[in-house]
Amino acid sequence: MCGIVGYIGKRDVAPLLLEGLQRLEYRGYDSAGIVVTSPKAAGLKMVKAKGRVRDLEAKVPARFKGTTGIAHTRWATHGAPSDANAHPHMSADHKVAVVHNGIIDNAADLRRKLEADGVEFLSETDTEVLVHLIARSEAEKLEDKVRETLRVIEGTYGIAVMHADFPERIVVARNGSPVVLGIGEKEMFVASDIAALVAHTRQIVTLDDGEMATLKADDFRTYTTEGTRTTSEPTTVEWEAASYDMGGHDTYMHKEIHEQAEAVDRVLRGRIDDRFSTVHLGGLNLDARDARAVRRVKILGCGTSYHAGQIGAQMIEELARIPADAEPASEFRYRNAVVDPDTLYIAVSQSGETYDVLAAVQELKRKGARVLGIVNVVGSAIAREADGGMYVHAGPEVCVVSTKCFTNTCVAFALLALHLGRTRDLSVRDGKRIIEGLRKLPAQIAEMLEQEEDIKKLAAQYADARSMLFIGRVRGYPVAREASLKLKEVSYIHAEAYPASELKHGPLALIEPALPTVAIVPDDDLLEKNRAAMEEIKARSGQILAVAHQEQEKADHTIVVPKNEDELDPILMGIPLQLLAYHTALALGRDIDKPRNLAKSVTVE
Protein backbone atom coordinates (compact mmCIF):
# COMPACT_ATOMS: atom_id res chain seq x y z
CA MET A 1 0.00 0.00 0.00
CA CYS A 2 3.09 2.17 0.10
CA GLY A 3 5.14 3.43 -2.84
CA ILE A 4 8.68 2.34 -3.70
CA VAL A 5 10.89 3.87 -6.37
CA GLY A 6 14.58 3.35 -7.06
CA TYR A 7 17.15 4.26 -9.72
CA ILE A 8 20.70 3.38 -10.69
CA GLY A 9 22.48 5.01 -13.62
CA LYS A 10 24.33 8.23 -14.42
CA ARG A 11 21.64 10.86 -13.85
CA ASP A 12 21.23 12.97 -10.72
CA VAL A 13 19.02 10.62 -8.74
CA ALA A 14 17.16 12.83 -6.23
CA PRO A 15 14.92 14.68 -8.75
CA LEU A 16 14.05 11.36 -10.43
CA LEU A 17 13.08 9.74 -7.14
CA LEU A 18 11.01 12.71 -5.98
CA GLU A 19 9.17 12.74 -9.31
CA GLY A 20 8.51 9.02 -8.94
CA LEU A 21 7.21 9.48 -5.41
CA GLN A 22 4.80 12.17 -6.64
CA ARG A 23 3.39 9.66 -9.13
CA LEU A 24 3.09 7.01 -6.40
CA GLU A 25 1.68 9.21 -3.66
CA TYR A 26 -1.80 7.75 -4.13
CA ARG A 27 -0.37 4.49 -2.68
CA GLY A 28 0.50 6.15 0.63
CA TYR A 29 0.91 9.70 1.84
CA ASP A 30 1.59 10.03 5.55
CA SER A 31 5.40 10.25 5.30
CA ALA A 32 8.20 9.88 2.76
CA GLY A 33 11.95 9.49 2.54
CA ILE A 34 14.93 9.16 0.21
CA VAL A 35 18.44 7.66 0.34
CA VAL A 36 21.13 8.33 -2.28
CA THR A 37 24.74 7.41 -2.96
CA SER A 38 27.21 7.06 -5.82
CA PRO A 39 30.37 5.02 -6.48
CA LYS A 40 32.44 8.05 -5.42
CA ALA A 41 30.35 8.95 -2.35
CA ALA A 42 31.35 8.21 1.22
CA GLY A 43 28.35 6.25 2.46
CA LEU A 44 24.62 6.82 2.21
CA LYS A 45 22.76 10.12 2.59
CA MET A 46 19.15 10.12 3.82
CA VAL A 47 16.30 12.60 4.28
CA LYS A 48 12.87 11.72 5.71
CA ALA A 49 9.75 13.72 6.54
CA LYS A 50 6.33 13.21 8.02
CA GLY A 51 3.60 14.36 5.64
CA ARG A 52 3.34 14.51 1.88
CA VAL A 53 6.06 14.20 -0.73
CA ARG A 54 6.14 18.00 -1.00
CA ASP A 55 7.19 18.11 2.68
CA LEU A 56 10.07 15.78 1.90
CA GLU A 57 11.05 17.79 -1.17
CA ALA A 58 11.26 20.93 0.96
CA LYS A 59 13.75 19.21 3.29
CA VAL A 60 16.07 17.81 0.60
CA PRO A 61 19.19 20.06 0.51
CA ALA A 62 20.40 21.59 -2.74
CA ARG A 63 23.60 19.53 -2.63
CA PHE A 64 22.06 16.08 -2.31
CA LYS A 65 23.83 14.42 -5.21
CA GLY A 66 24.02 10.78 -6.16
CA THR A 67 23.49 8.39 -9.05
CA THR A 68 21.89 5.55 -7.08
CA GLY A 69 18.96 5.82 -4.72
CA ILE A 70 15.77 4.42 -3.27
CA ALA A 71 12.74 6.29 -1.95
CA HIS A 72 9.41 5.54 -0.32
CA THR A 73 6.04 7.11 0.39
CA ARG A 74 4.28 5.49 3.34
CA TRP A 75 0.81 4.41 4.43
CA ALA A 76 1.19 3.55 8.10
CA THR A 77 0.65 0.02 9.40
CA HIS A 78 3.19 -0.34 12.24
CA GLY A 79 3.72 2.95 14.06
CA ALA A 80 2.09 6.32 13.64
CA PRO A 81 3.19 8.73 10.89
CA SER A 82 6.45 10.40 11.97
CA ASP A 83 9.92 11.22 10.72
CA ALA A 84 11.32 8.24 12.63
CA ASN A 85 8.80 5.77 11.23
CA ALA A 86 9.20 7.00 7.66
CA HIS A 87 11.16 4.83 5.22
CA PRO A 88 13.95 4.28 4.25
CA HIS A 89 15.28 2.75 7.45
CA MET A 90 19.04 2.77 7.95
CA SER A 91 21.44 0.72 10.07
CA ALA A 92 23.36 2.33 12.94
CA ASP A 93 26.58 2.39 10.90
CA HIS A 94 24.75 4.14 8.03
CA LYS A 95 25.74 1.35 5.65
CA VAL A 96 22.40 -0.39 4.95
CA ALA A 97 19.13 1.23 3.84
CA VAL A 98 15.84 -0.55 3.15
CA VAL A 99 12.42 0.45 1.82
CA HIS A 100 9.62 -2.05 2.33
CA ASN A 101 5.98 -2.59 1.42
CA GLY A 102 4.04 -5.30 3.23
CA ILE A 103 3.91 -6.62 6.79
CA ILE A 104 6.51 -8.74 8.61
CA ASP A 105 4.34 -11.08 10.71
CA ASN A 106 7.13 -12.21 13.03
CA ALA A 107 8.65 -8.74 13.46
CA ALA A 108 7.90 -8.63 17.20
CA ASP A 109 9.81 -11.88 17.87
CA LEU A 110 12.73 -10.81 15.69
CA ARG A 111 12.83 -7.40 17.38
CA ARG A 112 13.01 -8.98 20.85
CA LYS A 113 15.93 -11.18 19.80
CA LEU A 114 17.80 -8.28 18.22
CA GLU A 115 17.24 -6.05 21.26
CA ALA A 116 18.52 -8.84 23.48
CA ASP A 117 21.70 -8.76 21.38
CA GLY A 118 22.06 -5.03 22.03
CA VAL A 119 20.50 -3.62 18.86
CA GLU A 120 18.86 -0.22 19.38
CA PHE A 121 15.69 0.43 17.36
CA LEU A 122 14.86 3.96 16.27
CA SER A 123 11.32 3.35 14.96
CA GLU A 124 8.14 1.46 15.76
CA THR A 125 8.03 -0.18 12.34
CA ASP A 126 8.26 -3.85 11.45
CA THR A 127 10.58 -2.89 8.57
CA GLU A 128 13.48 -1.91 10.78
CA VAL A 129 14.17 -5.56 11.65
CA LEU A 130 15.13 -6.11 8.00
CA VAL A 131 17.78 -3.40 8.17
CA HIS A 132 19.43 -4.81 11.28
CA LEU A 133 19.33 -8.40 10.06
CA ILE A 134 20.97 -7.43 6.76
CA ALA A 135 23.56 -5.27 8.54
CA ARG A 136 24.46 -8.11 10.93
CA SER A 137 24.78 -10.74 8.20
CA GLU A 138 28.32 -12.03 7.71
CA ALA A 139 27.71 -13.06 4.09
CA GLU A 140 30.16 -11.50 1.64
CA LYS A 141 27.70 -10.50 -1.12
CA LEU A 142 24.78 -8.12 -0.70
CA GLU A 143 22.50 -10.62 -2.46
CA ASP A 144 23.45 -13.28 0.10
CA LYS A 145 22.93 -10.89 3.01
CA VAL A 146 19.40 -10.16 1.76
CA ARG A 147 18.69 -13.83 1.00
CA GLU A 148 19.88 -14.88 4.46
CA THR A 149 17.58 -12.30 6.04
CA LEU A 150 14.54 -13.32 4.00
CA ARG A 151 14.89 -16.92 5.20
CA VAL A 152 13.89 -15.86 8.73
CA ILE A 153 11.14 -13.47 7.63
CA GLU A 154 7.46 -14.44 7.78
CA GLY A 155 4.96 -12.20 6.01
CA THR A 156 4.72 -10.13 2.87
CA TYR A 157 7.27 -7.82 1.36
CA GLY A 158 8.37 -5.85 -1.61
CA ILE A 159 11.81 -4.48 -0.70
CA ALA A 160 14.68 -2.52 -2.18
CA VAL A 161 18.07 -2.58 -0.43
CA MET A 162 21.17 -0.40 -0.73
CA HIS A 163 24.53 -0.95 0.96
CA ALA A 164 27.38 1.55 1.18
CA ASP A 165 29.90 -1.23 0.45
CA PHE A 166 28.06 -2.08 -2.79
CA PRO A 167 27.20 1.36 -4.28
CA GLU A 168 26.96 -0.03 -7.81
CA ARG A 169 23.84 -2.11 -7.15
CA ILE A 170 20.34 -2.25 -5.71
CA VAL A 171 18.93 -5.60 -4.57
CA VAL A 172 15.15 -6.08 -4.59
CA ALA A 173 12.82 -8.92 -3.61
CA ARG A 174 9.13 -9.71 -3.71
CA ASN A 175 6.71 -11.85 -1.73
CA GLY A 176 3.08 -10.73 -1.88
CA SER A 177 3.78 -7.05 -2.61
CA PRO A 178 4.49 -5.83 -6.16
CA VAL A 179 7.97 -5.06 -7.45
CA VAL A 180 8.45 -3.90 -11.05
CA LEU A 181 11.77 -3.31 -12.81
CA GLY A 182 12.14 -0.63 -15.49
CA ILE A 183 14.76 -1.31 -18.14
CA GLY A 184 16.45 1.80 -19.52
CA GLU A 185 19.48 2.67 -21.66
CA LYS A 186 22.43 2.20 -19.30
CA GLU A 187 20.11 2.88 -16.38
CA MET A 188 17.66 0.80 -14.35
CA PHE A 189 14.58 1.62 -12.32
CA VAL A 190 12.54 -0.22 -9.72
CA ALA A 191 9.10 0.64 -8.37
CA SER A 192 6.04 -0.82 -6.73
CA ASP A 193 3.88 0.48 -9.61
CA ILE A 194 4.57 1.23 -13.28
CA ALA A 195 3.23 4.76 -12.68
CA ALA A 196 6.69 5.70 -11.41
CA LEU A 197 8.42 4.25 -14.48
CA VAL A 198 6.49 5.20 -17.61
CA ALA A 199 7.98 8.70 -17.84
CA HIS A 200 11.38 7.06 -18.39
CA THR A 201 10.81 3.60 -19.88
CA ARG A 202 7.99 1.37 -21.05
CA GLN A 203 10.11 -1.80 -20.90
CA ILE A 204 9.29 -3.55 -17.64
CA VAL A 205 9.88 -6.81 -15.81
CA THR A 206 7.44 -7.84 -13.07
CA LEU A 207 8.88 -10.02 -10.32
CA ASP A 208 6.99 -13.07 -9.12
CA ASP A 209 6.59 -14.02 -5.48
CA GLY A 210 9.78 -15.61 -4.20
CA GLU A 211 11.88 -13.78 -6.78
CA MET A 212 14.78 -11.35 -6.31
CA ALA A 213 16.75 -9.12 -8.65
CA THR A 214 20.05 -7.27 -8.72
CA LEU A 215 20.05 -3.98 -10.60
CA LYS A 216 23.19 -2.37 -11.98
CA ALA A 217 23.31 0.62 -14.33
CA ASP A 218 23.92 -1.52 -17.41
CA ASP A 219 22.38 -4.85 -16.42
CA PHE A 220 19.92 -6.73 -14.28
CA ARG A 221 19.48 -10.33 -13.30
CA THR A 222 16.66 -12.17 -11.58
CA TYR A 223 16.77 -15.25 -9.40
CA THR A 224 14.77 -17.03 -6.71
CA THR A 225 15.30 -16.45 -3.01
CA GLU A 226 17.12 -19.81 -3.07
CA GLY A 227 19.58 -18.45 -5.63
CA THR A 228 18.40 -20.20 -8.83
CA ARG A 229 18.57 -17.94 -11.88
CA THR A 230 15.25 -17.09 -13.53
CA THR A 231 14.52 -15.85 -17.03
CA SER A 232 12.60 -12.57 -17.20
CA GLU A 233 12.02 -10.96 -20.58
CA PRO A 234 10.92 -7.30 -20.57
CA THR A 235 7.42 -6.49 -21.80
CA THR A 236 6.11 -3.20 -23.17
CA VAL A 237 3.42 -1.44 -21.15
CA GLU A 238 0.49 0.25 -22.92
CA TRP A 239 0.20 3.30 -20.67
CA GLU A 240 2.24 6.44 -21.30
CA ALA A 241 3.34 9.16 -18.89
CA ALA A 242 0.60 11.49 -20.17
CA SER A 243 -1.99 9.00 -18.90
CA TYR A 244 -0.99 9.99 -15.36
CA ASP A 245 -1.40 13.74 -15.85
CA MET A 246 -4.50 15.60 -14.70
CA GLY A 247 -5.25 16.78 -18.20
CA GLY A 248 -6.64 20.18 -17.18
CA HIS A 249 -8.82 18.87 -14.34
CA ASP A 250 -8.44 20.04 -10.75
CA THR A 251 -8.34 16.49 -9.37
CA TYR A 252 -7.69 12.99 -10.66
CA MET A 253 -11.14 11.91 -9.47
CA HIS A 254 -12.80 14.53 -11.66
CA LYS A 255 -10.64 13.56 -14.62
CA GLU A 256 -11.35 9.85 -14.18
CA ILE A 257 -15.11 10.37 -13.87
CA HIS A 258 -15.01 12.27 -17.16
CA GLU A 259 -12.90 9.60 -18.87
CA GLN A 260 -15.59 6.95 -18.47
CA ALA A 261 -17.25 7.26 -21.89
CA GLU A 262 -13.89 6.73 -23.59
CA ALA A 263 -12.91 4.00 -21.14
CA VAL A 264 -16.11 2.02 -21.75
CA ASP A 265 -15.59 2.32 -25.50
CA ARG A 266 -12.11 0.86 -24.95
CA VAL A 267 -13.31 -2.20 -22.99
CA LEU A 268 -15.85 -2.96 -25.74
CA ARG A 269 -13.50 -2.41 -28.66
CA GLY A 270 -12.76 -5.55 -30.67
CA ARG A 271 -14.80 -7.81 -28.43
CA ILE A 272 -18.27 -7.71 -30.01
CA ASP A 273 -19.25 -10.45 -32.48
CA ASP A 274 -22.29 -9.23 -34.41
CA ARG A 275 -22.50 -12.34 -36.57
CA PHE A 276 -23.43 -14.57 -33.64
CA SER A 277 -24.74 -11.85 -31.29
CA THR A 278 -22.05 -12.63 -28.75
CA VAL A 279 -18.52 -11.47 -27.80
CA HIS A 280 -14.92 -12.59 -28.32
CA LEU A 281 -13.19 -13.19 -24.98
CA GLY A 282 -10.22 -15.31 -25.94
CA GLY A 283 -8.33 -14.45 -22.78
CA LEU A 284 -10.78 -16.47 -20.69
CA ASN A 285 -9.22 -19.75 -21.86
CA LEU A 286 -12.71 -21.16 -21.50
CA ASP A 287 -14.15 -22.90 -24.55
CA ALA A 288 -17.86 -23.53 -25.14
CA ARG A 289 -17.71 -27.01 -23.61
CA ASP A 290 -16.05 -25.66 -20.46
CA ALA A 291 -18.53 -22.79 -20.27
CA ARG A 292 -21.50 -25.17 -20.47
CA ALA A 293 -20.02 -27.28 -17.68
CA VAL A 294 -20.10 -24.36 -15.22
CA ARG A 295 -22.80 -24.94 -12.61
CA ARG A 296 -22.16 -21.95 -10.39
CA VAL A 297 -20.18 -18.69 -10.42
CA LYS A 298 -18.53 -17.22 -7.33
CA ILE A 299 -17.09 -13.68 -7.59
CA LEU A 300 -14.48 -12.43 -5.11
CA GLY A 301 -13.40 -8.84 -4.61
CA CYS A 302 -12.92 -6.14 -1.98
CA GLY A 303 -14.62 -2.76 -1.65
CA THR A 304 -15.61 -1.32 -5.01
CA SER A 305 -14.55 -4.51 -6.80
CA TYR A 306 -16.89 -6.49 -4.57
CA HIS A 307 -19.78 -4.19 -5.48
CA ALA A 308 -18.96 -4.57 -9.18
CA GLY A 309 -18.99 -8.30 -8.55
CA GLN A 310 -22.50 -8.06 -7.08
CA ILE A 311 -23.69 -6.33 -10.24
CA GLY A 312 -21.84 -8.93 -12.30
CA ALA A 313 -23.44 -11.81 -10.42
CA GLN A 314 -26.91 -10.45 -11.19
CA MET A 315 -26.06 -10.09 -14.88
CA ILE A 316 -24.75 -13.66 -15.03
CA GLU A 317 -27.88 -15.02 -13.39
CA GLU A 318 -30.17 -12.99 -15.65
CA LEU A 319 -28.41 -13.58 -18.96
CA ALA A 320 -26.76 -16.99 -18.51
CA ARG A 321 -29.16 -18.47 -15.92
CA ILE A 322 -26.24 -19.74 -13.84
CA PRO A 323 -26.47 -19.33 -10.06
CA ALA A 324 -23.98 -16.60 -9.15
CA ASP A 325 -23.05 -14.59 -6.10
CA ALA A 326 -20.33 -12.23 -4.91
CA GLU A 327 -18.46 -12.31 -1.61
CA PRO A 328 -15.72 -10.21 -0.03
CA ALA A 329 -12.44 -12.00 -0.72
CA SER A 330 -11.25 -11.03 2.76
CA GLU A 331 -14.06 -13.15 4.26
CA PHE A 332 -13.92 -16.02 1.77
CA ARG A 333 -10.27 -16.83 2.37
CA TYR A 334 -10.79 -17.30 6.12
CA ARG A 335 -13.99 -19.33 6.27
CA ASN A 336 -12.67 -22.62 4.87
CA ALA A 337 -15.16 -22.47 2.00
CA VAL A 338 -16.17 -25.60 0.12
CA VAL A 339 -14.46 -25.45 -3.29
CA ASP A 340 -16.65 -27.05 -5.94
CA PRO A 341 -15.02 -28.31 -9.18
CA ASP A 342 -18.12 -27.21 -11.15
CA THR A 343 -17.90 -23.63 -9.87
CA LEU A 344 -16.17 -20.91 -11.86
CA TYR A 345 -14.39 -18.48 -9.54
CA ILE A 346 -13.76 -14.90 -10.65
CA ALA A 347 -11.25 -12.65 -8.86
CA VAL A 348 -11.76 -8.90 -9.28
CA SER A 349 -9.15 -6.21 -8.55
CA GLN A 350 -8.27 -2.87 -10.13
CA SER A 351 -4.58 -3.22 -9.34
CA GLY A 352 -4.44 -6.97 -9.74
CA GLU A 353 -2.39 -6.96 -6.53
CA THR A 354 -5.08 -6.66 -3.81
CA TYR A 355 -3.69 -8.95 -1.14
CA ASP A 356 -6.92 -10.50 0.12
CA VAL A 357 -8.03 -11.29 -3.44
CA LEU A 358 -4.61 -12.66 -4.40
CA ALA A 359 -4.52 -14.86 -1.30
CA ALA A 360 -8.00 -16.19 -2.13
CA VAL A 361 -6.86 -16.97 -5.69
CA GLN A 362 -3.83 -18.86 -4.39
CA GLU A 363 -5.97 -20.89 -2.00
CA LEU A 364 -8.45 -21.71 -4.77
CA LYS A 365 -5.66 -22.77 -7.11
CA ARG A 366 -4.22 -24.98 -4.38
CA LYS A 367 -7.59 -26.74 -4.16
CA GLY A 368 -7.84 -27.25 -7.93
CA ALA A 369 -10.45 -24.58 -8.74
CA ARG A 370 -10.73 -22.82 -12.10
CA VAL A 371 -10.12 -19.10 -11.49
CA LEU A 372 -10.57 -16.18 -13.87
CA GLY A 373 -9.25 -12.69 -13.18
CA ILE A 374 -10.91 -9.39 -14.05
CA VAL A 375 -8.23 -6.74 -13.50
CA ASN A 376 -7.05 -3.42 -14.89
CA VAL A 377 -3.26 -3.72 -14.66
CA VAL A 378 -1.59 -5.88 -17.29
CA GLY A 379 0.90 -8.39 -15.90
CA SER A 380 -0.28 -7.97 -12.31
CA ALA A 381 -0.10 -10.84 -9.83
CA ILE A 382 -3.74 -11.91 -10.15
CA ALA A 383 -3.52 -11.78 -13.94
CA ARG A 384 -0.53 -14.12 -13.80
CA GLU A 385 -1.98 -16.48 -11.19
CA ALA A 386 -5.41 -16.91 -12.80
CA ASP A 387 -6.23 -19.52 -15.45
CA GLY A 388 -7.49 -16.77 -17.73
CA GLY A 389 -9.53 -13.61 -17.60
CA MET A 390 -10.19 -10.13 -18.92
CA TYR A 391 -8.44 -6.81 -18.73
CA VAL A 392 -10.90 -3.97 -18.23
CA HIS A 393 -8.73 -1.38 -20.07
CA ALA A 394 -9.83 1.54 -17.90
CA GLY A 395 -6.39 3.13 -18.14
CA PRO A 396 -4.43 4.35 -15.11
CA GLU A 397 -6.64 5.23 -12.14
CA VAL A 398 -4.71 7.50 -9.79
CA CYS A 399 -7.39 8.77 -7.40
CA VAL A 400 -7.69 6.50 -4.37
CA VAL A 401 -11.46 6.42 -4.91
CA SER A 402 -12.31 4.17 -7.87
CA THR A 403 -14.72 5.45 -10.51
CA LYS A 404 -13.88 4.55 -14.10
CA CYS A 405 -12.48 1.16 -13.14
CA PHE A 406 -15.72 0.30 -11.33
CA THR A 407 -17.73 1.20 -14.43
CA ASN A 408 -15.44 -0.71 -16.79
CA THR A 409 -15.48 -3.74 -14.49
CA CYS A 410 -19.28 -3.76 -14.61
CA VAL A 411 -19.14 -3.59 -18.41
CA ALA A 412 -16.62 -6.44 -18.42
CA PHE A 413 -19.09 -8.50 -16.39
CA ALA A 414 -21.82 -7.68 -18.91
CA LEU A 415 -19.55 -9.06 -21.66
CA LEU A 416 -18.83 -12.18 -19.64
CA ALA A 417 -22.53 -12.70 -18.86
CA LEU A 418 -23.38 -12.34 -22.55
CA HIS A 419 -20.64 -14.81 -23.50
CA LEU A 420 -21.84 -17.38 -20.96
CA GLY A 421 -25.46 -16.78 -21.92
CA ARG A 422 -24.89 -17.30 -25.64
CA THR A 423 -23.07 -20.58 -25.01
CA ARG A 424 -26.17 -21.73 -23.15
CA ASP A 425 -29.78 -20.62 -23.66
CA LEU A 426 -29.68 -16.86 -24.36
CA SER A 427 -31.34 -16.25 -27.72
CA VAL A 428 -29.80 -14.47 -30.68
CA ARG A 429 -32.47 -11.80 -30.26
CA ASP A 430 -31.55 -11.16 -26.62
CA GLY A 431 -27.85 -11.27 -27.47
CA LYS A 432 -28.40 -8.60 -30.11
CA ARG A 433 -30.45 -6.54 -27.63
CA ILE A 434 -27.63 -6.56 -25.05
CA ILE A 435 -25.02 -5.69 -27.69
CA GLU A 436 -27.08 -2.71 -28.83
CA GLY A 437 -27.36 -1.62 -25.19
CA LEU A 438 -23.61 -1.94 -24.66
CA ARG A 439 -22.91 0.18 -27.71
CA LYS A 440 -25.17 2.93 -26.36
CA LEU A 441 -23.28 3.18 -23.06
CA PRO A 442 -20.46 5.60 -24.03
CA ALA A 443 -22.86 8.19 -25.47
CA GLN A 444 -25.24 7.80 -22.54
CA ILE A 445 -22.40 8.25 -20.04
CA ALA A 446 -21.35 11.43 -21.87
CA GLU A 447 -24.98 12.62 -21.73
CA MET A 448 -25.10 11.87 -18.00
CA LEU A 449 -21.92 13.87 -17.36
CA GLU A 450 -23.50 16.93 -18.96
CA GLN A 451 -25.72 17.16 -15.87
CA GLU A 452 -22.72 17.87 -13.65
CA GLU A 453 -23.68 21.46 -12.81
CA ASP A 454 -27.15 20.38 -11.65
CA ILE A 455 -25.65 17.59 -9.55
CA LYS A 456 -23.16 20.07 -8.07
CA LYS A 457 -26.08 22.22 -6.87
CA LEU A 458 -27.74 19.17 -5.31
CA ALA A 459 -24.49 18.23 -3.57
CA ALA A 460 -24.34 21.68 -1.97
CA GLN A 461 -27.81 21.10 -0.51
CA TYR A 462 -26.91 17.72 0.96
CA ALA A 463 -23.34 18.49 2.10
CA ASP A 464 -24.42 19.47 5.61
CA ALA A 465 -26.02 16.05 6.25
CA ARG A 466 -24.33 14.09 9.02
CA SER A 467 -25.53 10.79 7.59
CA MET A 468 -27.27 9.51 4.44
CA LEU A 469 -29.22 6.36 3.62
CA PHE A 470 -28.98 4.68 0.19
CA ILE A 471 -31.62 2.18 -0.90
CA GLY A 472 -32.29 0.04 -3.95
CA ARG A 473 -33.93 -3.26 -4.89
CA VAL A 474 -32.27 -6.17 -6.72
CA ARG A 475 -30.41 -4.38 -9.57
CA GLY A 476 -30.41 -1.13 -7.62
CA TYR A 477 -29.03 -2.50 -4.36
CA PRO A 478 -25.36 -2.93 -5.43
CA VAL A 479 -25.54 0.56 -6.96
CA ALA A 480 -26.72 1.87 -3.58
CA ARG A 481 -23.87 0.06 -1.82
CA GLU A 482 -21.23 1.48 -4.15
CA ALA A 483 -22.70 4.99 -3.94
CA SER A 484 -22.71 4.77 -0.14
CA LEU A 485 -19.06 3.70 -0.18
CA LYS A 486 -18.10 6.56 -2.52
CA LEU A 487 -19.70 9.15 -0.27
CA LYS A 488 -18.00 7.73 2.83
CA GLU A 489 -14.59 7.46 1.20
CA VAL A 490 -14.31 10.92 -0.26
CA SER A 491 -16.57 13.19 1.87
CA TYR A 492 -16.33 11.41 5.27
CA ILE A 493 -20.11 11.64 5.67
CA HIS A 494 -21.48 8.52 7.31
CA ALA A 495 -23.59 6.58 4.82
CA GLU A 496 -25.40 3.28 4.90
CA ALA A 497 -26.93 1.16 2.15
CA TYR A 498 -29.94 -1.13 2.55
CA PRO A 499 -32.18 -3.11 0.22
CA ALA A 500 -35.35 -1.04 -0.13
CA SER A 501 -37.31 -4.17 0.76
CA GLU A 502 -35.65 -4.18 4.21
CA LEU A 503 -36.89 -0.74 5.27
CA LYS A 504 -39.70 -2.14 7.41
CA HIS A 505 -37.30 -4.50 9.12
CA GLY A 506 -35.36 -1.85 10.99
CA PRO A 507 -34.00 1.11 8.99
CA LEU A 508 -37.30 3.02 9.04
CA ALA A 509 -36.48 3.83 12.66
CA LEU A 510 -33.74 6.14 11.34
CA ILE A 511 -35.96 8.19 9.04
CA GLU A 512 -36.30 11.87 9.98
CA PRO A 513 -35.93 15.18 8.12
CA ALA A 514 -32.22 15.35 8.97
CA LEU A 515 -31.46 11.99 7.30
CA PRO A 516 -31.62 12.24 3.48
CA THR A 517 -32.30 9.06 1.51
CA VAL A 518 -30.90 8.39 -1.96
CA ALA A 519 -33.24 5.99 -3.75
CA ILE A 520 -32.15 4.00 -6.84
CA VAL A 521 -35.32 3.70 -8.93
CA PRO A 522 -34.81 2.00 -12.31
CA ASP A 523 -37.77 1.80 -14.67
CA ASP A 524 -38.11 -1.97 -14.51
CA ASP A 525 -40.59 -4.50 -13.13
CA LEU A 526 -39.88 -3.30 -9.57
CA LEU A 527 -40.68 0.36 -10.24
CA GLU A 528 -43.90 0.35 -8.20
CA LYS A 529 -42.21 -1.48 -5.33
CA ASN A 530 -39.53 1.22 -5.23
CA ARG A 531 -42.17 3.95 -5.32
CA ALA A 532 -43.89 2.30 -2.36
CA ALA A 533 -40.62 2.46 -0.41
CA MET A 534 -40.38 6.19 -1.12
CA GLU A 535 -43.98 6.58 0.11
CA GLU A 536 -42.93 5.00 3.42
CA ILE A 537 -40.06 7.47 3.76
CA LYS A 538 -42.15 10.53 2.86
CA ALA A 539 -44.81 9.46 5.37
CA ARG A 540 -42.10 9.88 8.02
CA SER A 541 -40.94 13.31 6.75
CA GLY A 542 -37.76 11.97 5.15
CA GLN A 543 -35.95 13.83 2.35
CA ILE A 544 -35.48 11.81 -0.86
CA LEU A 545 -33.08 12.19 -3.76
CA ALA A 546 -34.09 9.74 -6.48
CA VAL A 547 -31.87 8.44 -9.27
CA ALA A 548 -34.37 7.30 -11.87
CA HIS A 549 -35.31 7.19 -15.53
CA GLN A 550 -38.13 9.71 -15.02
CA GLU A 551 -39.07 12.36 -12.48
CA GLN A 552 -40.36 10.81 -9.25
CA GLU A 553 -43.34 12.53 -7.68
CA LYS A 554 -42.48 11.50 -4.12
CA ALA A 555 -38.85 12.61 -4.33
CA ASP A 556 -37.65 16.05 -3.31
CA HIS A 557 -35.12 15.91 -6.15
CA THR A 558 -34.62 13.52 -9.06
CA ILE A 559 -31.53 12.90 -11.16
CA VAL A 560 -32.82 11.54 -14.46
CA VAL A 561 -30.60 8.90 -16.07
CA PRO A 562 -30.85 7.72 -19.71
CA LYS A 563 -32.66 4.38 -20.09
CA ASN A 564 -30.78 1.36 -21.43
CA GLU A 565 -31.63 -2.34 -21.25
CA ASP A 566 -32.83 -3.38 -17.79
CA GLU A 567 -29.76 -5.58 -17.21
CA LEU A 568 -27.37 -2.71 -18.07
CA ASP A 569 -29.14 0.11 -16.23
CA PRO A 570 -27.06 -0.29 -13.02
CA ILE A 571 -23.92 0.71 -14.96
CA LEU A 572 -25.39 4.11 -15.81
CA MET A 573 -27.10 4.73 -12.48
CA GLY A 574 -23.79 4.78 -10.64
CA ILE A 575 -22.35 7.67 -12.70
CA PRO A 576 -24.33 10.59 -11.20
CA LEU A 577 -23.70 9.25 -7.70
CA GLN A 578 -19.95 9.46 -8.33
CA LEU A 579 -20.47 13.12 -9.19
CA LEU A 580 -22.64 13.60 -6.11
CA ALA A 581 -19.88 12.20 -3.86
CA TYR A 582 -17.25 14.28 -5.64
CA HIS A 583 -19.08 17.61 -5.35
CA THR A 584 -20.15 16.90 -1.77
CA ALA A 585 -16.50 16.37 -0.86
CA LEU A 586 -15.51 19.47 -2.81
CA ALA A 587 -18.09 21.54 -0.93
CA LEU A 588 -16.65 20.25 2.36
CA GLY A 589 -13.06 21.00 1.37
CA ARG A 590 -11.88 17.39 1.48
CA ASP A 591 -8.61 16.12 0.03
CA ILE A 592 -10.40 14.35 -2.80
CA ASP A 593 -7.62 12.36 -4.44
CA LYS A 594 -6.07 11.27 -1.15
CA PRO A 595 -8.80 10.61 1.45
CA ARG A 596 -7.64 10.25 5.01
CA ASN A 597 -6.62 6.78 6.22
CA LEU A 598 -6.94 5.22 2.75
CA ALA A 599 -4.53 4.15 0.03
CA LYS A 600 -5.12 3.00 -3.52
CA SER A 601 -3.62 -0.45 -3.78
CA VAL A 602 -4.31 -2.57 -0.70
CA THR A 603 -1.41 -5.03 -0.70
CA VAL A 604 -1.54 -5.84 3.02
CA GLU A 605 -4.27 -7.31 5.23
Helices and strands as residue ranges (DSSP letters): E 3-8, H 13-24, G 25-27, E 31-37, E 45-50, H 53-59, E 68-74, E 89-90, E 96-101, H 107-116, H 128-136, H 142-150, E 157-163, E 170-175, E 180-183, E 188-191, G 194-196, E 203-206, E 211-216, E 219-224, E 229-230, E 235-236, G 241-244, H 252-258, H 260-268, E 272-273, E 278-279, G 282-284, H 288-293, E 296-301, H 304-320, E 324-328, H 329-332, E 343-349, H 355-366, E 370-375, H 381-385, E 388-391, H 404-422, H 428-449, H 452-462, E 467-472, H 476-491, E 494-499, G 500-505, G 507-510, E 517-521, H 527-538, E 544-548, E 557-560, G 566-568, H 569-573, H 575-587
